[in-house]
């Protein structure tokens, strides 16, 4: 049976080289229920954490995330990426990310703006000069279910 998730839910993401990352779902597309926007946090945890009290999971701001990404919800629905519970004190307006950086293989970069409530609705795209790029701006792409754990694995160091 497919599992559901909601904005404010916390996920456990198994990492390829061991351990888990924690993610916060902040938006879910209305039309395409498979597109989610999430903020992902370290540190790498040796075991699947539990809520309440996920050790070290105190995301004060979106700036604390090691990765912000739009991704498919297939493995959430299947339970492979378990929902650990809801983040207490969830305030959607504190977690708005509407602008993403697009870096095409050919042509100039652009900033893409999405609807604040639906990560599948693109509102605008503006070409920018490379000097205007904010390196902290999330990348405009839909991250695949296999790619997301690998990206997190690279960003969260192994602890011994």
C-alpha positions, 0 to 999 in steps of 0.5 A, spaced: 500 500 500 502 506 498 504 511 503 503 518 504 507 524 506 506 531 507 510 538 508 513 538 515 514 530 515 521 528 516 524 522 512 530 517 513 534 516 507 539 510 507 546 512 504 550 508 499 556 507 504 552 506 510 548 510 515 542 515 514 541 522 512 535 526 514 530 530 510 525 535 511 519 535 506 517 542 505 512 542 498 509 537 494 506 538 487 498 538 487 498 536 480 504 531 480 504 528 487 510 525 485 514 531 485 517 533 492 521 539 495 526 537 500 531 540 505 537 535 507 541 535 513 547 532 516 550 529 520 550 522 517 547 518 522 549 510 523 542 508 525 535 510 522 533 516 527 527 516 531 522 522 532 522 526 537 529 527 538 532 526 532 539 527 535 542 533 531 536 535 527 535 542 529 534 545 522 533 553 524 533 555 517 534 553 510 541 555 510 543 549 515 541 544 509 547 540 506 542 539 500 536 543 497 532 539 492 526 537 488 526 529 487 521 524 486 517 521 491 517 514 489 521 511 495 517 515 500 511 512 497 514 505 497 517 506 504 524 505 502 525 512 505 521 512 511 517 517 514 520 518 521 514 523 523 512 530 523 517 536 524 515 539 531 514 547 530 513 546 522 512 553 519 511 553 511 513 560 510 520 559 514 522 554 508 520 557 502 525 556 496 522 558 489 528 560 486 533 555 482 539 556 478 539 552 471 546 551 468 544 548 461 550 545 458 550 550 452 547 557 453 547 562 459 545 560 466 538 562 468 534 563 475 528 559 475 522 561 479 517 556 482 510 557 485 511 557 493 506 552 494 507 547 488 514 545 486 512 543 479 509 550 477 514 554 473 513 561 474 518 565 470 525 564 467 531 569 467 537 569 463 543 571 468 550 573 467 555 568 470 557 574 475 550 574 478 550 567 480 549 565 487 553 559 489 548 557 494 542 557 490 539 550 489 540 547 482 534 547 478 533 539 476 529 534 478 533 529 482 532 522 481 531 517 486 538 513 485 541 520 485 539 523 491 542 518 496 549 519 492 549 526 493 548 526 500 553 520 501 558 525 498 556 531 502 556 527 509 563 525 511 563 518 514 565 517 521 569 512 525 
